[in-house]
Amino acid sequence: MSLPAAPTLLPQAREVKTLASGLESRGDNFLLLRFLAASLVIYGHGGAVTAGLGMHDVFLTLGWGIYSGKIAVYIFFAVSGFMITGSFLRRQHLANFLWARVLRIFPAYLFCLVLSAYLLGAFYTTYPPSSYLTDRGLPHYIFQNLRLHSPMVWNLPGVFTGNPKTATVNGAIWTLPAEFRMYLWIGLVGVLGILSRRWLFSLLLGAVAGLTIVYPHRDILLIPASYFGLAGMFGLGAVCYVHRQHIPVGWAYAAAAALLAYLLRDTPLYAFTFGLALVEFSMAFAYCTPWYGFNRFGDYSYGIYLWGYPMQQVVAHHFPGLSPNLNAACAFPLAVAMGIVSWTVVEKPALALKKLPERYWSQWRLSRG
């Protein structure tokens, strides 16, 4: 009788892992990664809302040339491109895909806009309550921003006007129009069959990237020039999903990509190599971090992102002389609390309606049948 083979002690440590194998493992740390990215946005906005002095942004101090808030937003877009592309390819149905995207963006966003206008604004405005609550600026703030189209409305009547840096109620929402445009483009190339043909999709993205390089100050395919960086990170994430069988992932690859980017930081190639390094880091964090305990919690990252800036303005209103880091530290638990409320009261119930179109479609076919 032959002896059983000796067990392999570290099978994963020696295996070259691809994104496809990571997806097949059905375990990831994207929830924690997005939570940390939302927290990093708050840290990055400390200097934008307070007059206090303090340490410079850690990433600028280390010589990366890109501040923490921008890095965090790039992570969001890279992860979003990866996950949204997978979402469409799994569904292959435009109406269901768009319905799911609407549920992800708009309920929590509307909740934030309404509470900011009618509760937060009413408390911090310099206007008399009756004048403020009847001011046309409140519905204009809500409906204009819901359009996700320029120009967005940043201020509310008399709100935060005495704050040290700016009266902007929520400076973080500028990324949402870019995010929703990316959803629409994924839906379009998906319906046209381009998304399921990986080399054709890659060729299309390469052509668009080339146009942004040649015409860096012009809108390309309805994407404003100010969104090119975000669109590029979203596109990298999408390419990662489309080519998931061929893209290795691991901390060694992330470290090598980061080193290459750092060495090229004073060259025209830096933006591209930095983007690649950030994507490699995001995927390594998601699939090569051995602890998945954070997945027991809810997906609070979007709510934290939406509420971080308003909470920092609240802290700056009461304590204008705080350093940027102290402002961020004080606002962080407030933003987390609002993120938990947003997820529990609004986002989770809304996402439970994802399959509503499928149910109605099935009922309609049965009634016709």
N, C-alpha and C positions, 0 to 999 in steps of 0.2 A: 504494500500500500504506500503510495507516495505521500510525502509530507505536505501540509498546506503551505502555500506561499507566505513568506514573511510580509506582514502588513507594511504599507508605505506610510511613513510617519508624517511627511509633509508633502502631500501630493500637489497642493495648490502652490506651494512656494517655488517648485521647480517647473511648473507648467507655464507656458506662454499663454496668457489669457487674452482673449479677444473680447470685444464688446458683445459679440453674439453669445459667447459662453457666459458672460456676465448676465445678460438678459435671460438666458435659459436657467440660471441659478435661482431666479425669482426672489432674489434678495438684494437690496441696494440701500444706500444711505443718502438718496436724493433729498429726503425729508429734512435730515440734519443739515445737509449742505445748503439748502435754501434758507433754513432758519439762520445759519451763520452768515449767509450773504445779506439777509435782511438786517441782521444786527450790525454788520459792517457798514451798511448804508447809513445807519444812525450815527455810527462813529465818524464816518466821513462828512456828515452834515454838521458836525459840531461847530466847525469854524464858520459856517455859513449863517448861523443864527445868533451867535453870541459875540459880545465885544471883549470878552476876557482873553487873556494871553495864556499860552500853554505850549506844550510840545508840538512840533510839526507832525503832520501825518506820517505814520511809521513807514509807509511804502515810499513816500517821497524822501524821507530821511535815508532809507536804504538804497536810494539811487535808481528806483524803478521808473521814475518820471510820470507815473500815473497814480492818482490818489485813490484811497480805499473805496470811496463811494462808487467811482467809475468801475473799478475792478469788480465790485460786488454786482453791479448792474450787468456787466459783461458775463459774469457767471450765470446770472438769471437767464440771459438770452441764449447762451450756449446750451444750458440744460433744457430750456423751453424748446429750442429748435430740435434737439434730440427727441424729446418726449412727444412733442406735437406731431412731428413727422411719423413717429411710430403709431400715434393715435389714428392718423388718417389711414395709414397702410393697413392697420388692423380692421378698421371699419369699412373702408372703400365706399363710403356713402356720404355725400356732401352735406345733406340736410342734417343728419345725425352729428357729423363732425362740427358743423357750425353751431348747432344747438348746444353741444357740450362746451364749446369755446365761449359762447355768450354767457352760459351759466357760470363759467369760471371767472370771467372778468367783471360782469356788470352788477350782479347783486351786491357783492361786497363793496364795490366802487360807489354804487348809489347810496348804500348805507353810510359810507364815509362822507360823501358829499352832503347828504341831508343832515346828518348829525353835526357836521362841521358848520354848516350854515345856520341851522336853527337852534342848536344847543350850545356848542362851543362858541360860536360867534356871538350869540346873545349874551353869553356870560362875559366875554372879553371886549365887546364893542364899547366905544366911547359914546355911542348914540343912546338916546333914551329908548327903553325897551319897545314902546309902541312905534316909534319912528323906525327902529331897526327892523322889527319883524314885518313891517309893511313895505320895506324898501324893495324896489324892483331888482336890486342887485343880488338878492338871495336866490330867486328862481333863475336868474340869468347865470349865476355861478354854477348852479346844478345842471341846467339843461345845456348850456354851452360846453361845459366840460364833458358831459355825457356823450356829446357828438364825437369825441375823440378826434377833433380836427382843429387846426389853428384858426384864429388865435384862441388859446386857452385863457381862462380867467384865474388869476392868481390871488386876488384880494377880495375881501368882504368889507362892507361899509364900516369904517371905524375900528376894525379888528386888528390887533397887534400893531397899531400905528405908532405906539411908543416903544416898540422893541428895538434893540440896539442896532440890528443890521438891516432888516427888511420886514415888511408887513405881509409878505407872502404866506398864505395859510398852509399851502401844501406844495412844496417845490418838487416832491417826488413823483407826482402824477404825470410829468412830462414824458415819461417812457411809455405810457399806456397806449397812445396812438400808434407808436412804432410797433408795439407788441401785437395789437389787433391787425395792423396791416400785414404783419408776417403770417398771421393765421389765415388771412384771406388769400395770400399768395400760395401758401401750402395747399389750401383747398383748390385753387385754380389749377396749379400744376398737377395736383392729384387727379382731378377730373379729366384733364387732358391726357392722362396716362404717362406723363413725364416722370412723375415721382417714382413710379414702379420700374422705370428703366434707369438704373443707377448711373450709367455713364452718360446718358443723355441729360439727366438732371445735373450731374457734375459739370458737364460742358456748358449748360445754361448758367449755372452759378459762376463759373469761370468767366463767361462773357460779361455778366453783370458786374463782377468784380473789376474786370478790365475797364469797363465804362466808368466806374467810380474813380478809378485811378487817372484816366484820361481827362475826365470832367469832374473834378473833386468838388466843385461849387454849384453843380447843376442837379436838379431833381432827376432821378433815374427810375422809370417805371412807377411813378407816383410815390417814390420814396424820397423825402426831402434829404438834402445833403447832411443836415444835422443828425440824421438817423443812420448814416452809413456804417459807423462803428458798431451800432447795435445790430443792424441787419447783417453785417459780416459775421458777428458772433453767432447769431441765429442760424445763418447759413452753414457755418462750421459744424454746429450741433446737428443740423439736418443731414449733412454729408456723413457725419459719424454714424448716424442710424442707417442710412442707405448702404454704406460700405461696412456695416458692423462685423461681417464675417472676416474682414481683412485688416481691421484696425486693432493692434495690440494695445493692451491697457495694463498699467502697473506703475508703482512708484518709481521704478528705475527709469521708465520712459518719461514720466512727469519731471523727474529731476534733470534728465538730459535735455529736455525741451526748455526748462527754466534756465539752465546754464547757457544754452545757445542764445536764448532771448537776451539774457543779461549781457553776454559778450557783444551782442549786436545792438545794444541800446542806443548808440550814437549814430546809427546808420538808417537809411531809408527802409531797411527790411525789419526794423524793430517792431512796428505795429503788427506785422504778419506773424513773426515768430512769437511775440508775446501772446497773441490770440491763440496760436497753436498750443503754447505752454499752458495757458489757462484752461483750455479744453482738456488737455491731457491730465491736468491736476483734478479737474472736476470729475472726470470719469474714473480716475484712480481712487479718489475719495469715495465715490459712489459704490464701486465694486471691489475695492481692495482694502477697505477699512473693516476690521473684523468685528466691530461692535455694532449691533443693529438695535440696541435698546431704545433709541429715540423714536423708533417707529411705533412704539406703544402710544405715543401722543398724537394729537391732531396736527393737521397741516396749517400751522399758524403763520407761516412766512408771509403770505400775501397780505393778511391783516396787519402784521407788524410793519411791512413795507408801507402800506397806505397810511398808517397812523403814526409812524415814527416822526415825520417832520412836524405835524401839528403838535405832538406832545413836546417836541424840542422847542417849539415856539412858546408853548405854555410855560415851560421851565425858564426860557429866556425872558419872558414877561415878568416872572416873579423874582428871578435871580439873574439880572442882566450881566453881572460881572463875573459869572462863572467861567472857568476855562472851557475850551471846546470839549475836552475829555470828560470833565465833570458834568457838563450839560448833557452829553450823550449818556453818561452813567445814570443820571437822574431820570432822563426821559425813557431809558430802555425798559424798566419794569412797567411804566405806564403804557408804552407801546405794546408790550407783551400781553398785558391785561386786556387791552382793546383788541389785540389779535385773537386772543382766546374767545372773547365775546363775539367777534366777527365770524370766526369759524363755527362756533357752537350755535349761534342764533341765525346766521344768514347763509354762510357758505356750505356747510354740511347739508342742511335741508335743501338748498338749491341744487346741489350736485346729485341729490337723490332723485331728481327729476330727469336725469340724463336719458333714460330709456323711454321717456314719455312719447316721443315721435314714433318709436318702434312699436309701442303698444297700440297707438292710434292707427298706424299703418296696418298692423296685423288685424285689428278689429275691422278696419275698412275692407280688407281683402276677404275676411270671413263673411262679412255682410254681402259682399258682391258674389261670393262663391256659391 
